[in-house]
Amino acid sequence: MAKKVGITRQQYKDIKKKDHQQMNAFLIRFWQDGYNDGLAAAKKVNISPADIENAISGIKGMGETKVKAVMQRIYKLYEEAAK
């Protein structure tokens, strides 16, 4: 479960005192921190095309031909992302 996101009472009081420019800078920093945390969390997950192939090959109705077609697209995406 993800950690609970919230602000402390002191942060709330500080936010109430901010003018437009200060609040804008605060929100940009807040967003950037969240974005960086999400990016770091995403880098921890390393799923290979072989993992995907194993997962979809076990789905009922996914025959060998369909799995190969899907995997061709996935390999193409991985190649494009590596560029």
WOZI-V890188 format. One record per run of one state. SS is the DSSP state (h for helix, s for strand, l for the rest). FROM is the first residue (numbers start at 1). TO is the last residue. If there is no record, write none. Layout:
BEGIN
[[SS:FROM:TO] [SS:FROM:TO]]
END
This chain:
BEGIN
[[l:1:8] [h:9:16] [l:17:19] [h:20:44] [l:45:48] [h:49:57] [l:58:63] [h:64:82] [l:83:83]]
END
